[in-house]
Amino acid sequence: MNIREEIGCVNAGVLIFSVNDVAMNPDVLIIGGGSAGVAAALAAARQGAKTLLVERHGYLGGAGTASLVHSFCGLYDLPPTADAPPCVANPGIPQELERELLTQGIGHGPLRMGKVDVLMHQPQRLALFYDQWCRKEPNLQVLLHTEVVGCALDEKRVAEMTLQCRGTTWKVRPRTLVDASGDAVVAAFANHPWDQTPEHELQRPAYIVGLGDVDSAVLSGDGPLKIAGCLVRAIQEQKLPAEAAGAHFRASAALNEAFLTVDLPGDSFDATDARSLTEIEMLGREVTFAIMEHLKANLEGFSQARITTLPVRAGIRESRRWIGEVILTEDDILESRSDAHAVANATWPMELRETARGPRLLYPKEPKACGIPLGALRARDLKNVFMAGRCISSTHRAQASTRVMGTALATGQAAGIAAASHEQDTARLAQQVCAILRQLEPAK
Ligand SMILES: Cc1cc2nc3c(=O)[nH]c(=O)nc-3n(C[C@H](O)[C@H](O)[C@H](O)COP(=O)(O)OP(=O)(O)OC[C@H]3O[C@@H](n4cnc5c(N)ncnc54)[C@H](O)[C@@H]3O)c2cc1C
C-alpha cells in the first residue's frame, strides 16, 4: 500500500502510523490475544514475519486473564501411570511458558487432579507476564483496544482486514492471518462456513469472580461439603436462585484468596448474540453476589469474605467453530489418532459441560495424545487463513478437549509458524512446521 492509500484508510483523516509500522503493514495478522493468539504471535514473529497482534480488551491472556480462568489444562501429557511425573505435552512455547510461570512464581504446581495434571496460575500476574513476553519480540507489535470489524475477500483469500480503535478504522492487507478470536469472527465476516452447537447441547458458560478474606480452612477437609449443604438449603428455601447449585470454590495460591465459579444455564444461550451475552453477564453478577451475601451471613469462615475481582467478561466455553480442511472428531481424541500432519498434541480428556449436573470427563482409551493435523488449523476455502484455540475446526465433542489453554497454546504456536511460511501446500507446510517444532525447546 502507498501513503495516499494509507491516509485514505484512516476515517478520521489522521495518519497515526508511519508507513513501515507493522500496525499498518503486517505480514501476519493475529486476531485475539488469548492463549492461542499470544502463542501464534510469538511463533510467527520468531520465524521472522512482521507480526501484528490485535486484542479488543486492555490486556492479553483472553479467558486466562479476562474471565479469571486460573489453571492451565492440557499443558501436560496424560500420565501413563499414577506415579509418572508430569511432562509438558508440547515443545516450544508451552514448555517455555511453564518454565517461566514456575520460575517467576506466577504458576503453582503442577497439581495432579485424578488422572490429569494442571498448572494453577494467577490471572493478574499472567497478564503482566504476557505483556513482557510479547515486548521482547522485535518482529511483533501488539495493539490493545483494537478490534477486527470486517474483511474483504479476493477469490479464495482474505485480501483486506478492517481494524478499529475507538472510532478510528483502518485497513491492513496481511499476507496471512490467524483467527484466534475464540469466536471464529473471520469466518463470520467472510461468510465462510462455520459450525455452531445447538443451544441445548452447548458447553455451558460460567462466571468466575475473585474472593478475598476467605478463611482458607473452609475450603479444605469437609469445608466444600458444608458450603454445598448451605447453598442447597438456601435454594430449597428460595433464598438463592437455582443457579447457585453450580457454585464451585477453589483456593488460590495466595493466603485467604479464592475463586468462585458458577456455571450458568446454557439452554437459551447464544455466545454470539449481544442480548444473550448481556443477560449472562448480569446473571453472573447477580448470582455470585447473592451467594457471597448468603455465605457471609450463614457460614463460619466467610464472615469477612468479599468479591475482590470481577471478570472483564463471563467465561465462554464454546461458540462458533471453523470448518477447516480437516474436522477433528471425538473418535480422533478417544483413539489418540496422530499422523505425519500432526502439529500439536491434545492431551485433555473431553470435558463435557452440557448440563447442570456438572462436568463429565471422557478419556482416550490409552493415555496418549491426539495429534491435531494442520488441516484442522486451516480454513477450508480461504487459503491464507489459519485458526487456533477454541475455534479450530473440530466437532462439538472434540472441542471439549481442544479448547483448554495448554492445547490452545500448542495450536497457536503451530498456526503462527504456518502463517509465517510462504508454502501453500498443506502437506508440505505440515512437514515444515513439524521440522521447526523439533528444533524448539523440547517438552520435558
Ligand atoms: C468458565 C471456564 C472455565 C475454564 N476452565 C479452564 C481451565 O481450568 N483450564 C483451561 O486450560 N481452560 C479452561 N477453560 C477453557 C479456556 O479458558 C478457553 O477455551 C481458552 O482460554 C481459549 O483460548 P483462546 O485463545 O482460543 O480464546 P480466548 O481466551 O477466549 O481469547 C480470545 C481473545 O480474542 C479476543 N477477540 C475476540 N474477537 C476479537 C476481535 N474481533 N478483535 C480483536 N480481538 C478479539 C478476545 O477479547 C479474547 O481476548 C475454561 C473456560 C471457561 C469459560
The ligand as a Gaussian input file, in Angstrom:
#p B3LYP/6-31G(d) Opt

LIG

0 1
 C      -15.603000     -20.955000      32.969000
 C      -14.473000     -21.545000      32.192000
 C      -13.556000     -22.321000      32.840000
 C      -12.490000     -22.860000      32.149000
 N      -11.550000     -23.566000      32.820000
 C      -10.412000     -23.893000      32.200000
 C       -9.323000     -24.398000      32.940000
 O       -9.401000     -24.605000      34.145000
 N       -8.168000     -24.651000      32.259000
 C       -8.051000     -24.436000      30.922000
 O       -6.974000     -24.669000      30.360000
 N       -9.080000     -23.972000      30.195000
 C      -10.248000     -23.666000      30.803000
 N      -11.272000     -23.140000      30.094000
 C      -11.179000     -23.018000      28.619000
 C      -10.233000     -21.929000      28.191000
 O      -10.170000     -20.887000      29.123000
 C      -10.587000     -21.323000      26.822000
 O      -11.188000     -22.215000      25.970000
 C       -9.269000     -20.812000      26.231000
 O       -8.868000     -19.698000      27.003000
 C       -9.400000     -20.485000      24.791000
 O       -8.276000     -19.737000      24.373000
 P       -8.366000     -18.871000      23.065000
 O       -7.091000     -18.126000      22.970000
 O       -8.819000     -19.701000      21.938000
 O       -9.598000     -17.865000      23.340000
 P       -9.783000     -16.714000      24.411000
 O       -9.006000     -16.999000      25.631000
 O      -11.262000     -16.551000      24.532000
 O       -9.161000     -15.454000      23.708000
 C       -9.713000     -14.873000      22.550000
 C       -9.349000     -13.405000      22.542000
 O       -9.744000     -12.822000      21.309000
 C      -10.238000     -11.521000      21.540000
 N      -11.110000     -11.163000      20.416000
 C      -12.256000     -11.758000      20.047000
 N      -12.756000     -11.180000      18.945000
 C      -11.896000     -10.183000      18.614000
 C      -11.877000      -9.229000      17.564000
 N      -12.850000      -9.165000      16.638000
 N      -10.836000      -8.353000      17.508000
 C       -9.850000      -8.391000      18.456000
 N       -9.840000      -9.284000      19.471000
 C      -10.841000     -10.161000      19.537000
 C      -10.966000     -11.649000      22.863000
 O      -11.128000     -10.409000      23.506000
 C      -10.067000     -12.615000      23.631000
 O       -9.116000     -11.946000      24.425000
 C      -12.371000     -22.610000      30.758000
 C      -13.296000     -21.823000      30.099000
 C      -14.334000     -21.285000      30.803000
 C      -15.291000     -20.417000      30.085000

